[in-house]
Amino acid sequence: MSLQNMTHDDLKKLIAEAVRETLVQMGADPSNPIEMQRDFQHLRQWRRAGEDLRSKGMLTLLSIFITGSVALFLVGLRDYFGK
């Protein structure tokens, strides 16, 4: 059957089967969409947690660097005026 002779229902079935096969190849169970949604939600939470950890880690490193720089500057001033 060529694409030109396909009915709307035939095309819909073909697409549904292609999507189902793709999901199975990805390791998802298309017969249980609620479970798939929960899995994707879990992945989203892990991704957001990783992004939060990265941004907070960078902020912490920046704070440590700035605090160390200010402390070094103040120690230098104290030594300069202390003599």
N, CA and C of each residue as an Amber inpcrd file, in Angstrom:
protein
   249
   0.8520000  -1.1780000   0.0000000   0.0000000   0.0000000   0.0000000
   0.8970000   1.2390000   0.0000000   0.6940000   2.1390000  -0.9230000
   1.4990000   3.3530000  -0.9930000   0.8890000   4.4200000  -0.0900000
   1.6720000   5.4340000   0.1950000   1.1890000   6.5120000   1.0530000
  -0.0070000   7.2340000   0.4410000  -0.0860000   7.2790000  -0.8740000
  -1.1890000   7.9820000  -1.5210000  -2.5090000   7.2360000  -1.3610000
  -2.4510000   5.9250000  -1.1970000  -3.6580000   5.1190000  -1.0710000
  -4.0670000   4.8950000   0.3770000  -3.2830000   5.4180000   1.3470000
  -3.5800000   5.1810000   2.7620000  -4.7420000   6.0490000   3.2170000
  -5.5690000   5.4710000   4.0430000  -6.6520000   6.2470000   4.6470000
  -6.1120000   6.9370000   5.9000000  -6.9120000   7.8010000   6.4210000
  -6.5230000   8.5130000   7.6430000  -6.2970000   7.5240000   8.7920000
  -7.1620000   6.5250000   8.9130000  -7.0230000   5.5260000   9.9770000
  -5.7660000   4.6850000   9.8010000  -5.4470000   4.3160000   8.5420000
  -4.2250000   3.5520000   8.2860000  -2.9880000   4.3550000   8.6860000
  -2.9830000   5.6150000   8.3350000  -1.8590000   6.4830000   8.6690000
  -1.7420000   6.6660000  10.1780000  -2.8750000   6.8080000  10.8340000
  -2.8850000   6.9660000  12.2900000  -2.3210000   5.7100000  12.9710000
  -2.7030000   4.5240000  12.4910000  -2.1820000   3.2730000  13.0470000
  -0.6810000   3.1440000  12.8060000  -0.2300000   3.5380000  11.6330000
   1.1880000   3.4760000  11.2990000   2.0040000   4.3780000  12.2210000
   1.5050000   5.5660000  12.4530000   2.2070000   6.5090000  13.3330000
   2.2130000   6.0000000  14.7700000   1.0810000   5.4930000  15.2280000
   0.9970000   4.9700000  16.5960000   1.9840000   3.8270000  16.7940000
   2.0990000   2.9490000  15.8240000   3.0390000   1.8250000  15.9290000
   4.4870000   2.3230000  15.9280000   4.7770000   3.3210000  15.1180000
   6.1370000   3.8740000  15.0860000   6.4930000   4.5090000  16.4300000
   5.5490000   5.2300000  17.0140000   5.7900000   5.8600000  18.3190000
   5.9740000   4.7870000  19.3860000   5.1210000   3.7700000  19.3660000
   5.2140000   2.6850000  20.3420000   6.5650000   1.9750000  20.2360000
   7.0170000   1.6710000  19.0190000   8.3130000   1.0180000  18.8280000
   9.4630000   1.9040000  19.3080000   9.3520000   3.1860000  19.0590000
  10.3910000   4.1150000  19.5120000  10.4780000   4.1360000  21.0290000
   9.3320000   4.1840000  21.6970000   9.3230000   4.1800000  23.1620000
   9.9050000   2.8840000  23.7190000   9.5680000   1.7690000  23.1050000
  10.1010000   0.4840000  23.5590000  11.6140000   0.4510000  23.3760000
  12.1080000   0.9730000  22.2700000  13.5530000   1.0070000  22.0370000
  14.2600000   1.9030000  23.0440000  13.5660000   2.9150000  23.5270000
  14.1440000   3.8070000  24.5360000  14.0510000   3.2190000  25.9430000
  13.3570000   2.0870000  26.0740000  13.2450000   1.4350000  27.3700000
  12.0100000   1.8430000  28.1390000  11.0790000   2.5290000  27.5070000
   9.8500000   2.9570000  28.1740000   8.7440000   1.9490000  27.8820000
   7.8000000   1.8530000  28.7930000   6.6740000   0.9360000  28.6300000
   5.4510000   1.7400000  28.1810000   5.1230000   1.7110000  26.8950000
   4.0060000   2.5220000  26.4060000   2.6420000   2.0450000  26.8880000
   2.5680000   0.8470000  27.4610000   1.2840000   0.3620000  27.9520000
   0.9410000   0.9470000  29.3120000   1.8860000   1.6260000  29.9510000
   1.6460000   2.2190000  31.2710000   2.0830000   3.6840000  31.2580000
   1.2670000   4.5800000  30.6990000   1.6890000   5.9760000  30.5660000
   1.8520000   6.7060000  31.8970000   1.0920000   6.3250000  32.9110000
   1.2300000   6.9800000  34.2230000   2.6050000   6.6940000  34.8120000
   3.0620000   5.4670000  34.6820000   4.3980000   5.1060000  35.1760000
   5.4820000   5.8630000  34.4170000   5.2940000   6.0090000  33.1040000
   6.2580000   6.7820000  32.3140000   6.2880000   8.2380000  32.7780000
   5.1420000   8.8040000  33.0580000   5.0860000  10.1920000  33.5290000
   5.8160000  10.3340000  34.8630000   5.6320000   9.3550000  35.7340000
   6.3230000   9.4010000  37.0300000   7.8400000   9.2940000  36.8440000
   8.2640000   8.4430000  35.8920000   9.6970000   8.3200000  35.6130000
  10.2680000   9.6360000  35.0900000   9.5440000  10.2770000  34.1750000
  10.0040000  11.5620000  33.6350000  10.0160000  12.6400000  34.7170000
   9.0360000  12.6120000  35.6210000   9.0140000  13.5710000  36.7280000
  10.2300000  13.3670000  37.6230000  10.5780000  12.1050000  37.8800000
  11.7510000  11.8050000  38.7020000  13.0240000  12.3280000  38.0210000
  13.1340000  12.1150000  36.7180000  14.2950000  12.6250000  35.9820000
  14.3560000  14.1400000  36.0300000  13.1990000  14.7950000  35.9210000
  13.1550000  16.2510000  35.9870000  13.6230000  16.7380000  37.3510000
  13.2140000  16.0560000  38.4200000  13.6500000  16.4450000  39.7630000
  15.1570000  16.2820000  39.9220000  15.7140000  15.1970000  39.3800000
  17.1610000  15.0040000  39.4430000  17.8980000  16.0890000  38.6630000
  17.3660000  16.4420000  37.4860000  17.9990000  17.4790000  36.6790000
  17.9770000  18.8200000  37.4200000  16.8440000  19.1630000  37.9820000
  16.7400000  20.4330000  38.7140000  17.6390000  20.4450000  39.9380000
  17.7240000  19.3100000  40.6360000  18.6030000  19.2260000  41.8030000
  20.0550000  19.4220000  41.3840000  20.4400000  18.8250000  40.2620000
  21.8050000  19.0110000  39.7600000  22.0870000  20.4470000  39.3740000
  21.1080000  21.0920000  38.7460000  21.2870000  22.4990000  38.3710000
  21.3950000  23.3820000  39.6180000  20.5600000  23.1070000  40.6250000
  20.6260000  23.8700000  41.8770000  21.9620000  23.6710000  42.5610000
  22.4260000  22.4310000  42.5960000  23.7100000  22.1360000  43.2260000
  24.8400000  22.8660000  42.5120000  24.8130000  22.8680000  41.1890000
  25.8530000  23.5420000  40.4140000  25.8440000  25.0500000  40.6880000
  24.6640000  25.6580000  40.6700000  24.6100000  27.1080000  40.8710000
  24.9920000  27.4870000  42.3040000  24.5470000  26.7000000  43.2830000
  24.8990000  26.9980000  44.6670000  26.3810000  26.7370000  44.9260000
  26.9290000  25.7330000  44.2710000  28.3590000  25.4570000  44.4030000
  29.2010000  26.5950000  43.8430000  28.7950000  27.1040000  42.6750000
  29.5280000  28.2330000  42.0920000  29.4150000  29.4680000  42.9840000
  28.2320000  29.7040000  43.5410000  28.0390000  30.8430000  44.4340000
  28.9040000  30.6960000  45.6820000  29.0110000  29.4900000  46.2070000
  29.8480000  29.2340000  47.3750000  31.3290000  29.4740000  47.0570000
  31.7800000  28.9740000  45.9100000  33.1790000  29.1940000  45.5230000
  33.4760000  30.6730000  45.3230000  32.5410000  31.3950000  44.7120000
  32.7160000  32.8310000  44.5210000  32.7740000  33.5510000  45.8590000
  31.9230000  33.1580000  46.7890000  31.9280000  33.7780000  48.1270000
  33.2440000  33.5110000  48.8490000  33.7550000  32.2970000  48.7570000
  35.0360000  31.9640000  49.3970000  36.1570000  32.7950000  48.7780000
  36.1690000  32.9260000  47.4630000  37.2000000  33.7050000  46.7820000
  37.1350000  35.1690000  47.2040000  35.9420000  35.7570000  47.2300000
  35.7930000  37.1690000  47.6100000  36.1850000  37.3750000  49.0650000
  35.7610000  36.4770000  49.9500000  36.1150000  36.5900000  51.3710000
  37.6270000  36.4930000  51.5600000  38.2560000  35.5600000  50.8650000
  39.7040000  35.4250000  50.9550000  40.4300000  36.6490000  50.4250000
  39.9330000  37.2190000  49.3280000  40.5510000  38.4170000  48.7570000
  40.4290000  39.6030000  49.7010000  39.2540000  39.7780000  50.2910000
  39.0530000  40.8830000  51.2370000  39.9320000  40.6760000  52.4640000
  40.0140000  39.4440000  52.9680000  40.8590000  39.1700000  54.1270000
  42.3280000  39.4510000  53.8020000  42.7960000  39.0480000  52.6380000
  44.1740000  39.3060000  52.2300000  44.4350000  40.8070000  52.1270000
  43.4860000  41.5410000  51.5760000  43.6190000  42.9910000  51.4710000
  43.6930000  43.6400000  52.8530000  42.8180000  43.1920000  53.7660000
  42.8110000  43.7770000  55.1160000  44.0840000  43.4320000  55.8790000
  44.5950000  42.2340000  55.7380000  45.8580000  41.8610000  56.3880000
  46.9970000  42.7000000  55.8180000  46.9710000  42.9240000  54.5120000
  47.9910000  43.7720000  53.8920000  47.9210000  45.1990000  54.4120000
  46.7120000  45.7460000  54.5430000  46.5630000  47.1010000  55.0980000
  47.0540000  47.1640000  56.5350000  46.7080000  46.1560000  57.3130000
  47.1270000  46.1330000  58.7150000  48.6510000  46.0960000  58.8170000
  49.3000000  45.2940000  57.9960000  50.7620000  45.2030000  58.0150000
  51.3900000  46.5060000  57.5300000  50.7930000  47.1340000  56.5180000
  51.3440000  48.3650000  55.9630000  51.2730000  49.4830000  56.9930000
  50.1290000  49.6430000  57.6340000  49.9800000  50.7270000  58.6170000
  50.4910000  50.3600000  59.9920000  50.7520000  49.1190000  60.2290000
  51.2460000  48.6570000  61.5220000  52.7230000  48.9230000  61.7200000
  53.4500000  49.1570000  60.6440000  54.9030000  49.3620000  60.7610000
  55.2660000  50.7740000  61.0140000
